[in-house]
Amino acid sequence: DVVNENDCLKIGYTFEDSTYSIWIDENRAYTIPKFEWIRDQGGNRTLRTTTNTFQKTTTGIWFPKTILSTESLNGKVVSTFKAAITVNSMNEPINPDIFRRSSFGLPPNTLINRD
């Protein structure tokens, strides 16, 4: 199957009253560009489809760029979710001192409460 102009493997399975399909892009580090869930229950059919596009980070990791998820009930769209993700950096070295209490600029003996 082709998703976002890329050849993908499609895996499908059924569990109870739901059918699941997952598309896997082997050429992009096994990312999942599409996921589909269909549920038939009580004469109603729910379909949820999530489609992702990916961006390759400077460190070579494929990370979601856009996410589009739609849910329909008996063919009528009832909800839509869209997200666009910007990655500035990933998997770059972090100075371990950034996690020390002194890096937060708190005065000495400041009480830190977990509540």
C-alpha positions as CSV (number, residue, x, y, z in Angstrom):
1,D,0.0,0.0,0.0
2,V,1.1,3.6,-0.6
3,V,0.7,6.3,2.1
4,N,2.0,9.8,1.6
5,E,3.6,8.6,-1.7
6,N,5.7,6.0,0.2
7,D,5.4,2.2,-0.1
8,C,4.3,0.7,3.2
9,L,3.5,-2.6,4.8
10,K,0.0,-3.0,6.0
11,I,-0.8,-5.1,9.0
12,G,-4.4,-5.8,10.0
13,Y,-6.0,-7.7,12.8
14,T,-9.4,-8.1,14.5
15,F,-10.1,-8.1,18.2
16,E,-13.6,-8.5,19.5
17,D,-15.8,-6.0,17.6
18,S,-12.9,-3.9,16.2
19,T,-10.6,-4.1,13.2
20,Y,-7.2,-2.4,13.3
21,S,-4.9,-1.6,10.4
22,I,-1.4,-0.2,10.7
23,W,0.8,1.0,7.8
24,I,4.6,0.7,8.4
25,D,7.2,2.6,6.4
26,E,10.3,0.5,6.4
27,N,12.3,3.2,4.5
28,R,11.7,5.7,7.2
29,A,12.9,3.7,10.2
30,Y,9.6,1.8,10.6
31,T,7.5,4.9,11.2
32,I,3.7,4.5,11.2
33,P,2.2,7.0,8.7
34,K,-1.3,5.6,9.1
35,F,-3.4,3.9,11.7
36,E,-7.1,2.9,11.3
37,W,-9.6,1.6,13.8
38,I,-13.1,0.4,12.8
39,R,-15.7,-0.6,15.3
40,D,-19.1,-2.1,14.5
41,Q,-21.3,-2.2,17.6
42,G,-25.1,-2.1,17.9
43,G,-25.6,-1.2,14.2
44,N,-23.2,1.7,14.4
45,R,-19.9,1.9,12.7
46,T,-17.1,4.1,14.1
47,L,-14.1,4.8,12.0
48,R,-11.0,6.6,13.3
49,T,-8.1,7.3,10.9
50,T,-4.8,8.9,11.9
51,T,-2.4,10.0,9.3
52,N,1.1,11.3,10.0
53,T,3.8,12.9,7.9
54,F,7.4,12.8,9.1
55,Q,10.5,15.0,9.1
56,K,14.1,13.8,9.5
57,T,15.9,15.6,12.3
58,T,19.5,16.8,12.1
59,T,20.5,13.7,14.0
60,G,18.8,11.4,11.5
61,I,15.7,10.5,13.6
62,W,12.3,10.4,11.8
63,F,9.8,12.4,13.9
64,P,6.2,13.4,13.2
65,K,5.7,16.6,11.3
66,T,1.9,16.6,11.0
67,I,-0.8,14.5,12.6
68,L,-4.4,14.4,11.3
69,S,-6.9,12.3,13.1
70,T,-10.6,12.0,12.1
71,E,-13.4,10.1,13.7
72,S,-16.7,9.3,12.0
73,L,-19.9,7.6,13.1
74,N,-21.9,5.9,10.3
75,G,-20.0,7.9,7.7
76,K,-20.4,11.4,9.3
77,V,-17.3,13.1,10.7
78,V,-17.8,13.8,14.4
79,S,-14.3,15.0,15.3
80,T,-11.1,16.1,13.8
81,F,-7.7,16.7,15.4
82,K,-4.8,18.4,13.6
83,A,-1.3,19.1,14.8
84,A,1.9,20.5,13.3
85,I,5.2,19.8,15.1
86,T,8.4,21.7,14.8
87,V,11.6,20.0,16.0
88,N,14.5,22.4,16.7
89,S,16.9,19.7,18.0
90,M,16.8,16.2,19.2
91,N,19.3,13.8,20.8
92,E,21.9,16.5,21.2
93,P,24.2,16.5,24.3
94,I,22.8,18.1,27.4
95,N,25.0,19.6,30.0
96,P,24.3,17.5,33.2
97,D,24.6,20.7,35.3
98,I,21.3,21.9,33.9
99,F,19.5,19.5,36.3
100,R,21.4,20.6,39.4
101,R,19.5,22.8,41.9
102,S,22.1,25.6,41.5
103,S,21.1,26.0,37.8
104,F,17.6,27.1,38.8
105,G,18.9,30.2,40.5
106,L,17.3,29.5,43.8
107,P,18.8,31.0,47.0
108,P,20.7,28.5,49.2
109,N,18.5,26.5,51.6
110,T,15.3,27.1,49.6
111,L,12.7,24.5,50.5
112,I,11.5,22.5,47.5
113,N,8.2,20.8,48.3
114,R,6.8,17.8,46.3
115,D,3.2,18.6,47.1
